[in-house]
Amino acid sequence: MSADAGDATPQTNVVLREMTPADIDAITAMDATLFGVDSWPRHMFVDELAQRETRRYIIVEVPDESGHLVMAGYAGLMCLPPIGDIQTIGVLPQYEGRGYARAMMVELIEDARRRGAQDVMLEVSSINPRAQELYRRFGFEHIHTRRKYYRDGSDGLIMRLRLTEPPATETPQKDPS
Ligand SMILES: CC(C)(COP(=O)(O)OP(=O)(O)OC[C@H]1O[C@@H](n2cnc3c(N)ncnc32)[C@H](O)[C@@H]1OP(=O)(O)O)[C@@H](O)C(=O)NCCC(=O)NCCS
């Protein structure tokens, strides 16, 4: 599977593949690097991958100097229609800014749509402007704040992307009298 990363640079060589149980050790280590005290214990990834009917976990791989594919990032979706949730997304620092997160978001949002989601939700720290900007560019809107949600004391911003227009509210009829 490959993904078009929009106008991100570089666009080539973005290879997305399904996460499998064989990846869990490497992904758990990457998660600890990226999220520190808020990282997931190994069993969370085991549990998530065991629920294929409602989950989708993908990995972005890039060729290293010798052409071998190495993992640069990963992302996961839970979809219980009508709601999809981006559960996690991360790209290693040395691969940031190349459109890899965007490519994974494109894939997961499309997957949520295929599975019948009407909204896609996610949560992001109030002190993570980089991720917030990524989500805003997809059309996610901040709809709610969970105060001091993260262990570092930062707030959790709940963001929502509407995949379908909400039904138009009926205009109340005026009393002709
Ligand atoms: C947030 C994160 C996933 C972005 O990954 P990435 O692969 O670097 O993102 P992309 O290259 O696809 O960039 C997508 C968008 O993110 C935003 N972005 C990327 N780099 C940015 C920067 N230095 N400053 C501000 N915004 C930036 C931009 O909106 C960018 O779109 P653009 O390329 O059109 O400018 C990555 O930085 C990361 O893993 N951070 C640590 C873990 C984390 O915070 N995960 C999110 C938890 S909610």
The ligand as an ORCA input file, in Angstrom:
! r2SCAN-3c Opt
* xyz 0 1
  C       2.960     15.569     15.246
  C       3.700     14.608     14.340
  C       2.936     13.301     14.264
  C       3.808     15.244     12.939
  O       4.474     14.294     12.097
  P       5.178     14.767     10.744
  O       5.411     13.563      9.922
  O       6.343     15.612     11.056
  O       4.044     15.658     10.103
  P       3.963     16.032      8.567
  O       5.334     16.198      7.995
  O       3.021     15.093      7.904
  O       3.351     17.469      8.643
  C       1.980     17.608      8.559
  C       1.601     18.961      9.083
  O       2.001     19.088     10.441
  C       2.314     20.453     10.672
  N       3.725     20.598     10.913
  C       4.737     19.805     10.526
  N       5.909     20.287     10.947
  C       5.616     21.427     11.631
  C       6.379     22.381     12.327
  N       7.724     22.304     12.417
  N       5.733     23.397     12.940
  C       4.385     23.516     12.869
  N       3.610     22.637     12.208
  C       4.219     21.621     11.611
  C       1.983     21.182      9.433
  O       0.630     21.528      9.445
  C       2.241     20.145      8.403
  O       1.607     20.410      7.213
  P       2.480     21.039      6.009
  O       3.473     19.989      5.636
  O       1.457     21.302      4.944
  O       3.144     22.270      6.529
  C       5.144     14.369     14.844
  O       5.764     15.624     15.035
  C       5.212     13.564     16.120
  O       5.183     12.353     16.095
  N       5.332     14.231     17.282
  C       5.504     13.522     18.554
  C       4.292     12.677     18.893
  C       3.025     13.474     18.829
  O       2.961     14.601     19.296
  N       1.981     12.871     18.246
  C       0.657     13.472     18.158
  C      -0.100     13.171     19.414
  S      -1.718     13.880     19.392
*
